[in-house]
Amino acid sequence: MLLLNFTLAIGQSKFIKNVTNTVQNVTGNSGSNGGNGLTNTEITNGLREALNVGTNNATSSASKVNGFLNNPLIKIPFPPEVKIVETKARQFGMGSQVDRFVSTMNRAAEEASKQAAPVFINAIKGMTITDGLSILKGGDNAATNFLQNKTSTELSNKFTPIVRAAMNKVELTKYWAPIIKAYNKIPGIAKKNPNLEQYVTQKALEGLFKLIAQEETKIRKDPASRITDILKKVFQ
């Protein structure tokens, strides 16, 4: 009987241990994440740091003078849905006005980008351990995609008044008004007047996310871009 009780006790102990390990694995509370020896919390903090580095670099690049205008990846073009307006305006000798209009749209995006970093940082703080583990196992832009999916609506709402103020500061509509006015005087054509505020806001955010994606890829693939110890450990 003593031997039987001892055997049952061992079996019960192993069962409890297995259940405990299973719960830890499911909830993400096990001590480390395998080969790199980091806890899930450390991994998540490392990914937050990667996004902080990426967003800071991206916003710094975008917000400098000509940050948008001289970067083919994110330069905001004449609104494509009214491309014919640009074509007609140039035909009517308004090429310089069109060029100034495109320049001021990009200036508005550059001005708005100066205020973007704190918005991104606040969004990054909401990353959970589950999010972090999914990002670690994701593709080259997994962290950027997470940030974009989680915050696009909120960022757009916060970014719009910044863009509006920037557009007013660089007097964007002053350059748009004569172009669209001249176009709309052409007989027999549909009138055009797109929402420039919405267009510039959307393109500014798209440009920032493209730059953040570039930064994330560099951190994942280029050891020299891992500027802190935690980044080196997470992405080793």
Phi, psi and omega in degrees: 000318178301316179297321180295316179298321179296317179296316179296322180297317178298315180298318179296321179298317179295321180297313180299319180296317180296318178297317180300314179298321180296315179299318180297318180294321182289318184274352179079022182255010177294158189302318184218177183247047173085227193299326184279352174072012180264147173285162179298325177295319179295320178299313180297317178296323177295320179291323175299318180295321178299316179291324176297316178298313182297315181291323178296316178296318182295313182292326177296318180292317184288327188274351178286163179301128183069015179300321174270311190300321184261010178249105183303335181293325187235000180306133180272116182274173171305137183310119186297331181290346176235036179304326180297332177296316178298314181301311181294320180298318179293323178296329180270016176078024181252030182301319182293323178294320178298316180297319178294323179297312179298319179298317182289329174300316181289327175297322178297318179295320179296318180295317180295325183297339179297335182259004188280327187306311180299327179295315178296317182300316179298323179292322181296328181299337182277000181294131179264171176298318178300316176301315183299316180293323178294320180294318181301322183269000183276190181281188185299332182248023185299319180292319178296317179297320176301311182298319181292315181295322184281333193234359187304313182296313180296317180297320179298317179297322180281330185281329185304310179295331177293315177297318181301314180295320180294320178297321177293322182295319181265006176054049184301316184294338178298327180272333180282320186305310181293329180292308183291328179294315179295319180296314184291349176277347180292126183294146171075019179239156177287137180291145181234141174191076185292161177283097184293324180299314179294319181297311181295320178300311181299314182291325178295316179293318177301318180297317179297317180294327176296318179292320178297319178299320176299316180296319179297316180299319179297317180296321181290323190255335185249109181304329182293340180275351180272089194274355178233162181299319183293324177294321180296322181286316183295321185255023181291000000 
